[in-house]
């Protein structure tokens, strides 16, 4: 029997660039011995429902789109008891997780990798029962990050991007939060927070922390408190731009579980998509919960 492959793609992702690459991608699948079923998504949550219901009929599920498409496919797979490996062909504007997994930006090369690479068991986040792949965030930089094009990020650079976000601080309403993780408890007024499993966020590498492992069952946490004066603001800017790392206003640590309690509703983003408003949030890491196809080099790094 031929191996069966389900190819799910978002036809609108990355300005619809996949339309020009579709034949090349499917040709790669067939040349590698797969019988291919192609499904262009029709509506939000389409990929999640399709994968949840039908992934078991295939040997491999490959998806193409931005981080949101991957998020849906992983979310659908997480609802299944019997899981199938996932190949990923990035075609969005940011593609943070693909970058972390060293998946090529070229769609033809990514398609080849999806059918010739090896499974790599990645951690998956649980956010109040919803799943996310690589980032849950609130506050200041979340809208800057996804409202800024990759071209502009490349042009203005990391430092200017941070400054662009920091300019908004005077208008930002801080949230008073109680945050607990293991024996750690933090209280304060926070303007930004992110829980990540990625070497980049918003298109910027190394902003999530050092020694990031995607399969260790731990997420990296960054929390920024509201500065009370210009000196504290300068401390935050210096720390974020890697000039110094000695401010008490930024908390960074690793954890497998985090609880966030707020006095008011806080808007979150999950993998760059709107994640709703919440007063109480529990975020946990599910260790090595899904298999993504990567290169042999990445799998053994």
Secondary structure, DSSP 8 states (H G I E B T S, - for coil): --EEEEEEE-TTGGGGGGGGTHHHHHHHHHHTTEEEEEEE--STTHHHHHHHHHGGG-SEEEEEESHHHHHHHHHHHHT-SS---EEEEE-SS--HHHHHTT--SSHHHHHHHHHHSEEEEEEEEEETTEEESSEEEEEHHHHHHHHS-HHHHHHHHHHHHHHHHHTTGGG---EEEEEEETTEEEEEEEEEEEEE-SSEETTEET-S-SS--TTSS-EEEEEEE--SSHHHHHHHHHHHTTS----TTEEEEEESEEEEEEEEEEEEEETTEEEEEEEEEEEEEEEEEEEEEE-HHHHT-
